[in-house]
Amino acid sequence: MKERELRDLIADVKTGRLSRRVFVQRMIAAGLSASMAGMMLSQSGVAMAAPALPYKPTKAGGGGLLKLLYWQAVTLLNPHFAVGTKDQEGCRIFYEPLAGWDGDGNLVPILAAEIPSKENDGLSEDGRSVIWKLKRGVKWHDGMPFTSDDVVFNWEYAKTPETAAVSIASYKDITVEKIDDFTVRLTFAKPTPFWAEAFVGNYGMIIPKHLFKDYVGAKSREAPNNLKPVGTGPYLFVDFKPGDMLRATINPNYHVANRPHFDEVEVKGGGDAVSAARAVLQTGEYDYAWNMQVEDEILTKLEAVGKGKVSITPSGNVEFMQLNPTDPAVEVDGERASIKTRHPLFSDPAVRQAINLLIDRASIEKFIYGRTARATANFLNNPERFRSKNTKIEFNIEKANQILEAAGWKKGGDGIRAKDGKPLKFVFQTSINAPRQKTQAIVKQACQKAGIDVELKSVVGSVFFSSDPANPDTYTHFYCDAQMYSTTMPQADPQFFMNQYTSWQVANKENKWQGRNVSRWQSKEYDEIYRQVERELDAVKRAALFIKLNDLVVSDNYIQPILSRTRVAALGAKLTAHISGWDNDLWQLASWYREG
């Protein structure tokens, strides 16, 4: 789209001749994401709209008990330590960010009074600063006022390396200053096209300064309120048994009128995805079940009972397999899977290339996931503008055999290939979940036909996705040869999503395995291009850089994308829940309600 045409469209939005929605739709058709289209308007002086969510209750309370089921149980309640999605979800019941993302990629104010724009003097002309105005009258659950001091404190807390916050990447390269009690300024070291990262969405939840100020740095894990949240959200903490049950009650002083609808919230953890689906869709025992990683055939049959419905929301989530670049069997300076080591098998590109050819993605989609996912060769899949067309899906056992043979991996009498005395055998782990175990079996069967011996390992989800730095079986420790899980894309812009392959994000002992680069894959070229992305203001050039990043990751074959996944949940038939593919499922819990 030519610059003149784009300026004319923006002018039409300003004068009311063109709606925001139509503008965003045209930008998506031209190859931009919804969030970037919205930010383009805000940079041009058009304030972001806050779409009204359907909400029928006329008063707060009266909705009784809301029962939520998370088959991967919540294990902690500090959002700055929440590595797994289920812990972020648990935190969102109590803690809130300045703004969140709706399903169309629009920013919606939560603790902010409004979304920054040039029209309200929130955005600077040079792209180097943002001013957030805070909502007045908001109180923490203990009655203390929420102010700019809390926002500044969260920046100081998260950016301190010794705190070992998983959110550090969003805060370490910015400066946050208090202008007055209800205004803060964020300053960037360089022009920043995606300014809505700090204090927004999953990693933007704000904790109270008065309860955490003595726990910055090395003492961060000792804070009593890591397990007893005091937030600004719609519900007050009642009780928490990590890995089992979380209870909350209505916040009578919530800062949004007539909300929330429910009097109590109960979050039950554990079990498996199929039993969770049944508990909502078949028996009606629960109102909501998270992350329905269940064969679509089962979901369809359960939905037919009529007690519930399946919610399928587009997202950027991806199910993928990681091949460990490091050696999990060797310990260096008290740390296994150290970046100072190399994996004895996967350091051979031929092995990685062969495994890529041995993943039958099409069958995994067709026979396991159905309408809830699609086969992909890309790590970055949505929004569509950022999806690479340079990759392809290929399943070819014969070709994999040829590659391994040519690389010197010869079959022995047992049918297993070996080279230089090293058998081609590895351990492949994932969380306990029927679709994942079936996917593991498909991969193992194909590998056997190529002379690769795969040992399958399954870990209970609450353990695998735990944020406990002392637990060696978590996926962030990656003390295994290969592993598979789904990673979520928490924003409609890929910048935060793609920082998980930068060298400075490697998970290790020093950062308590909180670094987002769980895979340990590193590339100097990737780091350089990512730095370009951070400062590129031209949306078209920026999209091209993201495609380069995707292609670098997947072409090296340490990262094996399998499925582009939607956000799938089970809802009671009478429950209205506002789920976004770009934020937590519970991002608008205050506006959930049940009819009848």
C-alpha positions in Angstrom: 0.0 0.0 0.0 1.4 3.4 -1.0 2.1 6.0 1.7 -0.4 8.5 0.2 -3.2 6.0 0.2 -2.4 5.0 3.8 -2.4 8.6 5.0 -5.8 9.2 3.3 -7.3 6.2 5.1 -6.0 7.4 8.4 -7.5 10.8 7.7 -10.8 9.1 7.0 -10.7 7.5 10.4 -9.9 10.8 12.1 -12.9 12.5 10.4 -15.3 9.5 11.0 -15.7 8.6 7.3 -14.1 5.3 8.0 -14.5 3.1 11.1 -11.5 1.8 13.0 -12.7 -1.8 12.4 -12.8 -1.3 8.6 -9.4 0.3 8.7 -7.9 -2.6 10.7 -9.5 -5.1 8.3 -7.9 -3.3 5.3 -4.5 -3.2 7.0 -4.8 -7.0 7.7 -5.6 -7.5 4.0 -2.5 -5.5 3.2 -0.4 -7.7 5.4 -0.3 -6.0 8.8 -1.3 -7.4 12.1 -4.3 -6.0 13.9 -2.2 -4.7 16.8 0.2 -2.9 14.4 -2.8 -1.4 12.6 -4.1 -0.1 15.9 -0.8 1.3 16.9 -0.5 3.0 13.5 -3.7 4.9 14.3 -2.5 5.8 17.7 0.8 7.1 16.4 -1.2 9.2 14.0 -3.3 10.8 16.7 -6.3 8.4 16.7 -6.9 7.0 20.2 -7.3 3.3 20.5 -11.0 2.3 20.9 -12.0 0.3 23.9 -14.7 -2.0 22.5 -17.5 -2.7 24.9 -17.7 -6.3 26.0 -21.2 -7.9 26.2 -22.2 -7.9 29.9 -25.8 -8.3 31.0 -25.7 -8.3 34.9 -26.8 -5.0 36.4 -25.0 -5.4 39.7 -21.9 -6.9 41.2 -22.3 -10.4 42.7 -25.2 -12.7 42.7 -23.6 -15.2 40.3 -22.7 -17.8 42.9 -19.7 -20.0 42.5 -17.6 -20.1 39.3 -15.8 -23.4 39.0 -12.7 -23.4 36.8 -10.7 -26.6 35.9 -7.0 -26.5 35.0 -5.6 -29.9 34.3 -2.1 -28.4 34.6 -2.4 -27.1 38.1 -1.4 -23.6 39.3 1.8 -23.8 41.3 2.6 -20.1 42.2 1.0 -16.7 42.3 3.6 -14.1 41.5 3.3 -13.1 37.8 6.9 -12.2 37.5 7.9 -15.8 38.1 5.1 -17.4 36.1 6.9 -19.3 33.4 3.9 -21.5 32.5 0.6 -20.3 31.1 -1.4 -21.9 33.9 0.5 -19.9 36.5 -0.1 -16.7 34.5 -3.8 -17.6 34.5 -3.8 -18.1 38.2 -2.1 -14.7 38.8 -4.6 -12.9 36.5 -7.5 -13.6 38.9 -5.8 -11.2 41.4 -3.4 -9.1 39.5 -3.9 -6.7 36.6 -1.8 -4.9 34.0 -2.3 -1.4 32.7 -3.9 -2.8 29.6 -4.7 -6.1 27.9 -5.3 -7.4 24.3 -8.7 -8.2 22.9 -9.4 -10.8 20.2 -8.9 -8.2 17.5 -5.5 -7.2 18.7 -6.7 -3.9 20.2 -5.4 -2.6 23.5 -8.0 -2.3 26.2 -7.3 -0.2 29.4 -7.5 -2.0 32.7 -5.5 -0.1 35.3 -4.8 2.7 32.8 -7.2 5.5 32.5 -6.7 5.5 28.7 -4.5 4.0 26.0 -1.6 6.3 25.1 -1.9 8.0 21.7 -0.6 11.2 20.0 -4.1 12.6 20.4 -3.8 12.5 24.2 -0.1 13.3 24.3 0.8 9.8 25.4 3.1 9.0 22.5 6.2 11.0 21.5 6.9 11.9 17.9 10.2 10.1 17.9 8.9 6.8 19.2 11.2 7.0 22.3 8.7 7.6 25.1 5.2 6.7 26.2 3.1 8.3 29.0 0.6 6.2 30.8 -2.1 7.8 32.9 -3.4 5.6 35.6 -7.0 5.0 36.7 -7.8 6.9 39.9 -9.5 5.4 42.9 -8.1 1.9 42.4 -7.2 0.1 45.7 -5.2 -2.9 46.5 -7.1 -5.7 48.1 -5.8 -4.6 51.6 -7.1 -1.0 51.0 -3.9 0.7 50.1 -4.1 3.0 47.1 -2.7 2.0 43.7 -0.4 4.7 42.4 2.5 5.5 40.1 4.9 4.3 42.8 3.7 0.7 42.3 4.3 0.9 38.5 7.8 2.3 39.0 8.5 -0.4 41.6 7.5 -3.2 39.3 10.0 -1.9 36.7 12.8 -1.9 39.4 11.8 -5.3 40.6 11.6 -7.0 37.2 14.8 -5.5 35.7 17.0 -6.5 38.7 18.9 -9.6 37.5 19.0 -11.1 41.0 15.2 -11.1 41.1 15.3 -13.7 38.3 12.0 -12.5 36.9 10.7 -14.2 33.8 9.5 -10.7 32.8 12.9 -9.1 32.8 13.1 -8.8 29.0 10.1 -6.4 29.0 11.7 -4.1 31.5 15.5 -4.2 31.5 16.0 -1.8 28.5 13.6 0.9 29.5 13.4 3.7 32.1 10.3 4.4 34.1 9.8 7.6 36.0 6.9 9.0 38.1 5.5 12.2 36.8 2.8 12.5 39.5 0.8 10.0 41.6 -1.2 8.9 38.6 1.1 9.4 35.6 4.3 7.6 34.6 6.7 8.0 31.6 8.4 5.1 29.9 11.5 6.0 28.0 13.2 3.8 25.4 16.9 3.8 24.4 15.9 3.9 20.8 12.8 4.4 18.6 10.4 1.6 19.6 7.7 0.5 17.2 6.1 -1.9 19.7 5.8 0.2 22.9 2.9 -1.8 24.5 5.0 -4.5 26.1 5.9 -3.4 29.6 2.9 -3.3 31.9 0.7 -4.9 29.3 -0.9 -8.4 29.0 0.7 -11.5 30.5 3.9 -10.0 31.7 2.4 -6.7 32.6 0.6 -7.7 35.8 1.5 -5.3 38.6 2.3 -6.4 42.2 2.1 -4.0 45.2 5.2 -2.1 46.2 4.3 -2.0 49.9 4.3 -5.8 50.1 7.2 -6.6 47.9 9.7 -3.8 48.4 11.8 -5.8 50.8 12.1 -8.7 48.4 13.8 -7.2 45.4 16.8 -9.2 44.1 18.2 -12.3 45.9 15.4 -12.4 48.4 12.6 -12.4 45.8 11.6 -16.1 46.3 11.2 -15.5 50.1 8.2 -13.0 49.8 5.2 -14.4 51.7 2.9 -12.9 49.1 4.4 -15.0 46.3 1.7 -17.5 47.4 -0.8 -15.1 49.0 -1.6 -12.5 46.3 -2.9 -9.0 47.2 -3.8 -7.4 43.9 -6.3 -4.9 42.3 -8.3 -7.6 40.5 -11.9 -8.6 40.8 -11.3 -11.3 43.3 -9.7 -11.5 46.8 -7.4 -14.4 47.8 -8.9 -17.0 50.2 -6.8 -20.1 50.0 -4.2 -21.8 47.9 -2.8 -25.4 47.8 -0.1 -25.4 45.1 -0.8 -28.0 42.5 -4.3 -28.6 43.7 -6.8 -25.9 44.7 -7.1 -22.1 44.5 -10.0 -20.2 46.0 -11.0 -16.5 45.8 -14.0 -14.4 46.8 -15.6 -11.3 45.3 -13.7 -8.0 45.7 -16.5 -5.6 46.9 -14.4 -2.6 46.1 -13.5 -3.5 42.5 -12.8 -0.5 40.4 -15.3 -1.4 37.6 -19.0 -0.8 38.3 -21.3 -3.8 38.5 -18.5 -6.3 38.3 -17.6 -9.0 38.9 -20.7 -11.2 38.5 -19.6 -14.3 40.5 -19.4 -14.3 44.3 -16.6 -16.9 44.5 -14.1 -18.5 42.2 -12.7 -22.0 42.6 -9.8 -23.2 40.5 -9.2 -27.0 40.6 -5.9 -28.3 39.3 -4.7 -31.7 38.2 -6.1 -34.6 36.2 -6.0 -34.6 32.4 -7.5 -32.8 29.5 -10.1 -35.4 28.6 -11.5 -35.6 32.1 -11.5 -31.8 32.3 -13.5 -31.7 29.0 -16.0 -34.3 30.4 -16.4 -32.3 33.6 -17.7 -29.3 31.6 -19.2 -30.8 28.4 -20.7 -34.0 29.7 -21.4 -33.8 33.4 -21.6 -30.0 33.8 -19.7 -30.2 37.1 -17.5 -27.3 36.1 -18.1 -24.0 34.2 -14.8 -23.8 32.4 -11.9 -26.0 31.5 -8.6 -24.6 30.2 -6.5 -25.8 27.3 -8.5 -28.5 25.7 -5.7 -30.5 24.2 -8.0 -33.3 23.4 -8.6 -35.2 20.2 -11.2 -33.3 18.2 -13.3 -36.4 17.8 -13.7 -36.7 21.5 -14.6 -33.0 21.9 -17.2 -33.2 19.2 -18.9 -36.2 20.9 -18.9 -34.5 24.3 -20.2 -31.3 22.8 -23.2 -33.2 21.4 -24.4 -33.9 25.0 -25.6 -30.3 25.1 -24.3 -29.2 28.5 -21.4 -27.2 27.2 -19.7 -25.8 24.2 -16.2 -25.7 22.8 -14.6 -22.3 22.4 -12.0 -22.1 19.6 -10.1 -18.9 19.3 -7.4 -18.0 16.8 -3.9 -17.5 18.3 -0.2 -17.6 17.6 0.4 -20.6 19.8 2.6 -23.4 18.4 3.1 -27.0 19.4 6.7 -27.9 18.7 9.6 -30.2 19.4 13.0 -29.1 20.7 16.2 -30.9 20.0 18.7 -30.0 22.7 21.9 -28.3 21.4 23.5 -28.9 24.8 24.4 -32.2 26.5 22.0 -32.9 29.4 24.2 -35.8 30.6 27.2 -33.6 31.3 27.5 -31.3 34.3 29.5 -28.1 34.1 29.9 -25.8 37.1 27.0 -27.6 38.8 24.7 -27.2 35.8 23.5 -29.8 33.3 22.5 -28.9 29.8 25.0 -26.1 29.9 25.6 -23.9 26.9 29.3 -24.8 27.3 28.5 -28.3 26.0 27.3 -29.7 22.7 24.9 -32.6 22.2 26.7 -35.7 21.1 24.0 -36.6 18.5 22.2 -33.4 17.5 25.3 -31.5 16.9 25.3 -33.4 13.6 23.0 -31.4 11.1 22.2 -34.6 9.3 20.5 -36.1 12.4 18.4 -32.9 12.9 17.5 -32.9 9.3 16.4 -36.5 9.3 14.2 -36.0 12.4 12.5 -33.1 10.7 11.6 -35.5 7.9 10.3 -38.1 10.4 7.5 -36.0 11.9 4.2 -36.8 10.2 2.6 -33.5 10.9 -0.3 -34.0 8.5 -1.4 -37.2 10.3 -1.0 -35.6 13.7 -3.3 -32.8 12.5 -5.9 -35.1 10.8 -6.1 -37.9 13.4 -5.5 -36.1 16.7 -6.2 -32.4 16.6 -8.7 -31.9 13.8 -10.3 -28.4 13.8 -8.2 -27.2 16.8 -4.8 -27.1 15.0 -3.1 -27.2 11.7 0.2 -28.7 10.6 3.0 -26.2 10.2 6.6 -25.8 9.3 6.8 -22.4 10.9 7.4 -21.4 14.5 5.8 -18.0 13.9 2.4 -18.5 12.4 0.1 -15.6 13.2 -0.8 -12.9 12.3 -0.6 -14.0 8.7 1.6 -11.2 7.6 4.5 -12.7 9.7 4.0 -16.3 8.4 6.9 -17.4 6.2 6.2 -18.9 2.8 9.8 -20.1 2.5 9.2 -23.3 4.5 7.5 -26.6 3.7 6.2 -29.7 5.4 7.7 -32.9 4.3 7.4 -36.4 5.7 9.8 -38.8 4.0 11.2 -41.9 5.8 13.2 -43.0 2.8 14.9 -39.6 2.4 15.7 -39.5 6.2 17.4 -42.9 5.8 19.4 -41.7 2.9 20.6 -38.6 4.8 21.7 -40.6 7.8 23.5 -43.2 5.7 25.4 -40.5 3.7 26.4 -38.9 7.0 28.0 -42.1 8.2 25.3 -43.3 10.6 25.3 -47.1 9.9 22.7 -49.6 11.1 23.9 -52.4 13.4 22.6 -55.9 13.9 19.8 -54.5 16.1 18.7 -52.1 13.4 19.9 -49.0 15.3 22.3 -46.7 13.6 25.6 -45.7 15.2 28.6 -43.6 14.3 32.0 -43.4 16.1 30.7 -45.8 18.7 27.7 -43.6 19.5 24.2 -45.2 19.0 21.6 -43.0 17.5 19.3 -43.1 20.6 17.7 -40.3 22.5 15.1 -39.6 25.2 12.0 -37.6 24.1 9.9 -36.0 26.9 6.7 -34.1 27.2 3.8 -33.6 29.6 1.3 -36.4 30.3 -1.6 -35.7 27.9 -3.2 -38.1 25.4 -2.6 -36.1 22.2 1.0 -35.6 23.2 1.6 -39.2 23.9 0.0 -40.1 20.6 2.2 -37.6 18.9 5.2 -39.1 20.6 4.2 -42.5 19.4 3.9 -41.3 15.8 7.4 -39.8 15.9 8.9 -42.8 17.6 7.4 -45.2 15.0 8.8 -43.2 12.1 12.2 -42.9 13.8 12.4 -46.6 14.3 12.0 -47.1 10.5 15.0 -44.8 10.0 17.2 -46.7 12.6 16.7 -44.2 15.4 15.9 -45.5 18.9 13.6 -43.2 20.8 12.8 -43.6 24.5 9.6 -41.8 25.5 9.3 -40.0 28.8 6.1 -38.4 30.1 6.0 -36.0 33.1 2.9 -34.9 35.0 1.9 -31.5 33.7 2.0 -29.7 37.1 5.6 -30.8 37.4 6.7 -30.3 33.8 5.4 -26.8 33.7 6.4 -25.9 37.2 8.4 -22.7 37.9 10.3 -24.4 40.7 14.0 -23.8 40.2 14.8 -26.8 42.3 12.8 -29.3 40.2 15.0 -31.0 37.6 12.0 -32.3 35.6 10.7 -28.9 34.5 10.8 -28.1 30.8 12.9 -25.0 31.5 15.7 -27.2 32.9 15.6 -29.3 29.7 17.6 -32.1 31.2 16.6 -34.3 28.3 17.6 -34.9 24.7 14.3 -33.7 23.2 11.0 -32.3 24.4 7.7 -31.2 23.1 5.2 -28.6 24.4 3.1 -25.6 23.3 4.3 -22.1 23.7 1.9 -19.2 23.7 2.1 -16.0 21.8 0.8 -13.4 24.3 0.5 -10.4 22.0 -0.7 -9.9 18.4 2.8 -8.6 17.7 5.7 -11.2 17.6 8.5 -9.1 19.2 8.1 -10.6 22.7 7.3 -14.1 21.3 10.5 -14.2 19.2 12.8 -13.1 21.9 12.8 -16.7 23.2 15.7 -17.5 20.8 18.0 -14.6 21.7 21.2 -15.5 23.4 20.6 -13.2 26.4 17.4 -15.1 27.2 19.0 -18.6 27.7 17.6 -20.4 30.7 20.3 -21.4 33.1 21.3 -21.8 36.7 22.2 -18.2 37.1 18.7 -16.9 36.3 17.0 -19.8 38.1 16.0 -21.3 34.7 13.6 -18.3 34.2 15.2 -17.3 30.9 12.7 -17.6 28.0 15.2 -19.3 25.7 14.5 -22.8 27.0 15.9 -24.5 23.9 19.4 -23.0 24.4 19.6 -22.5 20.6 21.7 -19.5 19.8 22.7 -17.6 16.6 24.7 -14.4 16.3 22.8 -13.6 13.1 19.5 -14.1 14.9 20.6 -11.7 17.7 21.6 -9.1 15.2 18.3 -9.3 13.2 16.3 -9.2 16.4 18.0 -6.0 17.4 17.0 -4.5 14.1 13.4 -5.6 14.7 13.4 -3.7 18.0 14.0 -0.4 16.3 12.5 -0.8 12.8 9.5 1.6 12.6 8.5 0.6 9.0 5.8 -2.0 9.4 6.5 -3.8 6.1 10.3 -4.0 6.7 9.7 -5.2 10.3 7.4 -8.0 9.1 10.2 -9.1 6.7 12.7 -9.2 9.6 10.3 -11.4 11.6 10.1 -13.9 8.7 13.9 -14.0 8.6 14.0 -14.8 12.3 11.5 -17.6 11.8 13.4 -19.0 8.9 16.7 -19.0 10.8 15.2 -20.9 13.7 13.4 -23.6 11.7 16.1 -24.1 9.1 18.6 -25.2 11.7 16.3 -28.0 12.7 16.9 -27.8 16.5 13.4 -26.4 16.6 10.8 -28.6 15.0 7.4 -26.9 14.6 4.5 -29.4 14.5 1.2 -27.6 14.8 -0.2 -24.1 14.8 -2.7 -24.3 17.6 -5.8 -22.3 18.4 -6.9 -21.4 21.9 -9.4 -24.1 22.9 -11.5 -24.1 26.1 -14.7 -25.8 27.3 -17.5 -23.6 28.6 -20.7 -24.3 30.3 -23.7 -23.8 28.0 -24.9 -20.7 29.9 -21.5 -19.1 30.5 -20.3 -16.1 28.6 -16.5 -15.7 28.7 -14.5 -13.2 26.8 -11.5 -15.1 25.6 -8.7 -13.5 23.5 -6.1 -15.4 21.5 -3.6 -12.7 22.4 -3.9 -12.6 26.2 -4.7 -14.9 29.2 -8.1 -16.6 29.0 -8.9 -14.9 32.3 -7.9 -11.4 31.0 -11.5 -10.2 31.4 -12.7 -12.5 34.2 -14.4 -9.6 35.8 -16.8 -9.5 32.8 -17.7 -13.2 32.7 -21.3 -14.1 33.6 -23.7 -16.9 33.6 -27.3 -16.6 32.4 -30.3 -18.3 33.9 
